């Protein structure tokens, strides 16, 4: 059986390959990051990108769908521009990502 970390590595690799330099940072958040997940837990991530475009949103949706199909797990990838991520550093979501999040990209687990 494939492990949680192997699934995360595969997702990170796919996003890195498809987004290239547009992907600035990928942060795992929520129960998976805290390691208190259950069998029903999903994979929640923040993808910090250079610019939000319909093409990029389609790529994130495609990767999420592929991962659902391959591993029967839900992947929620929240796209955020690099500017917004820096400007709204006091946003509760970004505060929690900084406290509890696990950086998957650029340093893969």
C-alpha angles and dihedrals in degrees: 000000000000116000129233091249092051090052090050091049091051093049092047091049093050093049092046092050095047099039101033114175091357089076107080100169139356118201126187110216138178129031094340090056092047090045092231095112126141129211088270096051120119130215110256119191140170113219110201107204138176097241134002111233134160089249091055092047089052090052092051091048091048093051091046090051093047091051091048090052095045100041105019090235130121117243119197111191113185112202116215127172117240090241093053092046090055098038095048098044088137092059106119091233092055093042090055091045088055093048102039105012125113115219109228097171137073085013108042118210 
